[in-house]
Amino acid sequence: RRGIDVEVLSFDGCGEDVHEGIRVRRTRGSQSFHFPVEKSNIFEYPKIREFCRGKDLIHGYNMKYYPATAHVSKALGLSSVLTMTTYGFYYPQHVKGLKSPVTMLGGLHQRVSDALCRRLIIAGADVLVTLSAAQKRIYQELGFPGEKIRVIPNFVDPSFLERKPVTFNTRARIILYVGRLSSEKGVGTLIRAFALVKPEDKDLKLVIVGTGPVADELQTLAAELGVDERVKFSGKLHYAETKKTYEKASVFVHPGLWPEPFGRTMLEAMASGIPVIATKTGSAPELLAGCGLLFEPGDVEQLASQIGLVLEDPELARNLSRDARARAESEYGEEKILNKMVDLYREIVPKTGLVRVRTGPEDKPTVLAEGRLREVRHVFGRLIDRTAVPVLQKVFDVYFQLFSKPQDLSKLQAPRILFAMLTRGIGDAILCTPALNELRRRFPDSHITVLAIPYVSGLVSRFGSVDKVISFNIEHAGTSDIYRVVRKLRILKRDLAIDILHDRSVLSPLILFLSGARDLVGFSVGLRSIFFSHRYSMRTTGVHFADVVRNLVNGSGLGTGGRVDFETELANEAEGDYARSILADSSRPVICVHPGSKGIRERRWPEDRWCIVLDALLVKYGCGIIIIGSKNEKKLCRAIQDGMKGETVNLAGRCSLGQLAAVIAQSDMLLSSCSGPLHMAVAMGVPAVYIGGGVDLTKWGAYGSSKLHRVVFRDRSCRLEKCDVCPDRWEKCTDSITPEAFLEVVSETIDSLDFKG
């Protein structure tokens, strides 16, 4: 709209797509940023450099990749703007209110890596944009030059300003907090203050929206103060639901202990016309600027007094509400903030002020650069394997013999087991069930704890062989997160820890090593192998992932070596009731459809082809069609629903993972181009047909009967294990599958199942 062409590089998947006319190139980025070499982005540098060639300006909005972005800017002579979305590249104790319990070694490597990153950013970036003057002052104190820093805040979501705010008199008596539940957010202060505000008023509620590491502690605190019946922990809500929650509240409180860089939720509350009470720290004073109340961080009595004042004085509440809304609209509107950013672009780009962007695909240089980088990493890894790893293995073996004294695993009776399932997706987690079932058969009286990523932890808790699940976000874990999870694991006192990963990452085996488990089992792969007391070299290439994990369990003497037990329940009774309510009106057979993953192109079959196939199935078999997907696939699923001639039910983004599993379980068949839902269907015994484009099917194909679960794929002479690095896997594999070919296989499967409409 302002004459600027924009192209986006995102580190959240693979492939390319176009979003509202903007070309988005996706690639895989580092999953770990714990060590100096990782924080410096050495592995992302070639991708960013090739992407930025021929452009006039780079605007960074992901702080993890700023060291490489700044260095690319300097190397190519490009103008650059880096938006400091939070505080980064500093030692945590430098910012008041933000504490990080780190070890001496952890603090040392953090200081070294942060100093390196700061030098790269300061030397390469033209302008650093902070979201508030308070954030600018802190960055100056940390050594960033003030002349390079500009203050341009975020703008408020226009949808908040489109609605007329609800009048104060009609709002419910609700005190609202929206944000992460972590120690620096000060939510404990809010709960203590709430306990002092009109305890006799049973209609007064405190609603806390968000999740985080101290959620359990806060619920315990509410119970101890006797207000647990009046405090509602809503967890993480969808964006639309959060907007509705703002409209119901009488007061919004931001009790932060640390200097918030901006305060998006405060701005949303202001735009919703809610009186805001916040701490006198960070961006809050300049954000409110007289249209809200301020209190000292951690001062429970002062906060309680101010909440009571707003609730008891309707005139004050109306004035605060009106002024907050007016300030959000006048000072933080979309047009005003974007104009500031465009003016900055025109100032620093030494041309016409317009940003020139190349058009057309230019994949070849990037592919070549990534290929060379892989070769360098491979050679470097082999060198480490042959020199350092054998020496370190001997050192750690001595440690194990002296201190932990590992036992013969085949003679264990009822060990307390920690199973590290730190894989990335739903399908990976489900494919671990045969190994977990092996462990349960071998040790029926053992307590099995699974360490899993948050996205799948709820699903894993349904596995019959699992007693406890601990969530750990390994991809975005900081030093404090690692400290907390290690502390939890040490309290559990596990006897045996198993790591199923077989890549070269070292964080998961390091965590298991620090957990205090006596026997540590894992694959002998590179540097990660030194942390295991029991190391196993097994073939993983060309072997199904479920068998890789199961072979580790059986090969170490922990399994029974008996039949493969894969099927499992993934939905509880309430979720089953939800699925039955969806399918209640359908007397016809039902086909469940997952059209693919939004972020990974090779797992997304074109929408128009789905429409052709599904309309043909409606005509031929008269079946019901249910389209499923996460909130990320809502747009994709909607496009298919709108493009079809027949009627469908679209559940994308409307149900939880457990509810989705229940819908699949009660359907007659699943069609999918994403392997996660495929494995869910297979585990629950539901027939499935899968479009396996650009995927190593020997490792990620259906783990079950080839008659019940069919895979449609292009005949390939290439090596399947190279799928992850193939630049043409969408065009040559997924896109090459025609609607006619897919429909033929689906029809054959339906006919073999006596699937009658």
Secondary structure, DSSP 8 states (H G I E B T S, - for coil): --S---EEEESEEEEEEEETTEEEEEEE--S---SHHHHTTTTTHHHHHHHHTT-SEEEE--GGGHHHHHHHHHHHT-EEEEEE-S--SS-GGGSTT------HHHHHHHHHHHHHHHHHHHHH-SEEEESSHHHHHHHHHTT--GGGEEE------HHHHHS----GGGS-SEEEEES--SGGG-HHHHHHHHHHS-TT-TT-EEEEE---TTHHHHHHHHHHTT-TTTEEEEES--HHHHHHHHHH-SEEEE--SS--S--HHHHHHHHTT--EEEESSTTHHHHHTTSSEEE-TT-HHHHHHHHHHHHH-HHHHHHHHHHHHHHHHHHS-HHHHHHHHHHHHHHHSSSSS------S--HHHHHHHHHHHHHHHHHHHHHHHHHHHHHHHHHHHHHIIIII----GGG--S--EEEEE--SSHHHHHTTHHHHHHHHHH-TT--EEEEE-HHHHHHHTT-TT-SEEEE--GGG--HHHHHHHHHHHHHHT-SEEEE---SS--HHHHHHHHTT-SEEEEE--GGGGGG-SEEE----TTS-HHHHHHHHHHHTT-S-------------HHHHHHHHHHHTT--S-EEEEE-B-SSBGGGB--HHHHHHHHHHHHHHH--EEEE---GGGHHHHHHHHHH-SS--EE-TTTS-HHHHHHHHHTSSEEEESSHHHHHHHHHTT--EEEE-TTS-HHHHS-SS-TTTEEEE-----S-GGGGGG-TTHIIIIITT--HHHHHHHHHHHHHHTT---
